Amino acid sequence: MFRTLQGWRRAVSLAILTSYLASLTGCTMVETAPMGTTPIELVTHPAMNGPQSEPILDANGQVVGQTNLPESSPPSELAKVSLPEYRLAPPDILLIQGIRAVPKSPYTIQTNDFLTIVVTNALPEAPIAGPFQVSSSGFVNLGGTYGSVKLEGLTEAEAINAISTKLSGFLVQPQVALSVVQASGIQPIFGEHIIAPDGTVNLGVYGTVYVSGMTVNEARVALEKHLSQFLDQPKVSVDVVVYNSKHYYVITQGAGFGDQLNKLPITGNETVLDAIANVGGLQQVSSKKIWIARPAPKGMACDQILPIDWFAITRGASTGTNYQILPGDRIYIAEDRLVAANSFVSKVINPVERMLGFSLLGAQSIQYMQRFPRGSFSF
């Protein structure tokens, strides 16, 4: 009997809260509203908009009809969904790593470049095979037997001709192979890059690339397309190191002492209990009236309001209203009305008491001066 009465009171409380929230928003309240009122990122998500019917098969695997599935409800603790593909926005931090960064042909050799030079018919006692660095003066030392040759400012083909000319005094028809191993003029592409307020990432000497609103794969394609102006078929890898642009909010009404607002990053797996645990639980000024205000997608008239049965999800381990938090959600924790009333009364009475206290103090001072005009120790 007691449990039935308690359940009835809880249902009445939720109904009253629903009506109260509807009066604030001007929207029709539905306890389990359809997923059509979810944020715009989820409207086209396959997990949210799966088939509303499934085929009925006979023994031979032929379709003989369809059965209707129940309307989707907001995702909750035991019915979570994967968020749609993440779209970048300021101030997310990306890890960009260059996998292939080869200079465009024809590349002119510069100082401090590393070259691989191989001469197949070199003298046995003085072989030429291995890496060589271009000195600051632009020369490459081929060894004590052959001396140095200047390669700065030459293309690979011109450098081969220059080395062949140099070695022709020592070898008959020298056979030279040369390639650039490491180009000093090519800036390495590696490290963390923050997306600027204008939606771009800065790649140093290669300029900036706009990536805001793109997925990780789209950003990778945009970066490679931009770098192709400077490099030969560049390849980069892109990953998100810090997700800074998607949040949810927990608002705690302050019962006359000022509301508290907490901005928390979204991970895609939080529920109502997780969100409230992240802010340290309910405060002394808070009631158990809690709801989620979920922004409506573009074109929707009403935001979605989801009342939360705090006692059911804490005392009874119910998962029905322990909703999954989505980007942009506002979790509102209403104030305790008795605490708010006490705060209001204190705000009204305290100034009056203060004025009466000053008046009483002044009156007592005047009476004291009239009784003892010469002071307390006069005889």
Summary of the structure (lengths in Angstrom):
residues: 379
radius of gyration: 37.5
end to end distance: 80.2
largest distance: 134.7
contacts: 1023
relative contact order: 0.14
helix: 28%
strand: 27%
